[in-house]
Structures are given as C-alpha cells and as structure tokens.
Amino acid sequence: MIKSFGFALAVAVVFDAFIVRMVLIPAVLYLLGEKAWWLPRWLDRILPDVDVEGEKLNRPHLATPAREPDVTGGLPQQA
C-alpha cells in the first residue's frame, strides 16, 4: 500500500511539473492577457509603491540640479 502511495505521489509531481506548470499556466496567462496582471484599486492603495528597476531615478522632473562648487578664491577650508 505504501508503494502505491509513493507511485501516485511521484506521478502527481511529474504531472504538476510538466503539464500544469509548463503547459496550462502559460496558456491561461496568454488567453487572459493583461487581465491576468490586474490589481484591484483597493489593494493598489494598500500596497507600497516599490520601484525595483529604479525608473523614478531617471525621470527628469524628479532630478535636482547639481550644486555648483563655491568658488571664492583662496585655499580650501579644512574641517
């Protein structure tokens, strides 16, 4: 009886790995299109806005201009 459970579990794992995850899930995501990645508005308000790829760093309106060095002549001051 244990052998049959082990065999059934092995078949289920192989079925899940090769059929479900490699065929069915990508096919369903393709059929759903953008709806597969839809996020409810209430959940969007709760979740933090994480910028993983750093796109906000490259936006020109958020960038601050670099400060010009203070050139008054003479020797630099030591702290």
LINCORWO-V498756 format. One record per residue. RES is the residue in one letter. SS is DSSP state (hx for helix, st for strand, lp for the rest). Layout:
res=RES ss=SS
res=RES ss=SS
//
This chain:
res=M ss=lp
res=I ss=hx
res=K ss=hx
res=S ss=hx
res=F ss=hx
res=G ss=hx
res=F ss=hx
res=A ss=hx
res=L ss=hx
res=A ss=hx
res=V ss=hx
res=A ss=hx
res=V ss=hx
res=V ss=hx
res=F ss=hx
res=D ss=hx
res=A ss=hx
res=F ss=hx
res=I ss=hx
res=V ss=hx
res=R ss=hx
res=M ss=hx
res=V ss=hx
res=L ss=hx
res=I ss=hx
res=P ss=hx
res=A ss=hx
res=V ss=hx
res=L ss=hx
res=Y ss=hx
res=L ss=hx
res=L ss=hx
res=G ss=hx
res=E ss=hx
res=K ss=hx
res=A ss=hx
res=W ss=hx
res=W ss=lp
res=L ss=lp
res=P ss=lp
res=R ss=hx
res=W ss=hx
res=L ss=hx
res=D ss=hx
res=R ss=hx
res=I ss=hx
res=L ss=lp
res=P ss=lp
res=D ss=lp
res=V ss=lp
res=D ss=lp
res=V ss=lp
res=E ss=lp
res=G ss=lp
res=E ss=hx
res=K ss=hx
res=L ss=hx
res=N ss=hx
res=R ss=lp
res=P ss=lp
res=H ss=lp
res=L ss=lp
res=A ss=lp
res=T ss=lp
res=P ss=lp
res=A ss=lp
res=R ss=lp
res=E ss=lp
res=P ss=lp
res=D ss=lp
res=V ss=lp
res=T ss=lp
res=G ss=lp
res=G ss=lp
res=L ss=lp
res=P ss=lp
res=Q ss=lp
res=Q ss=lp
res=A ss=lp
//
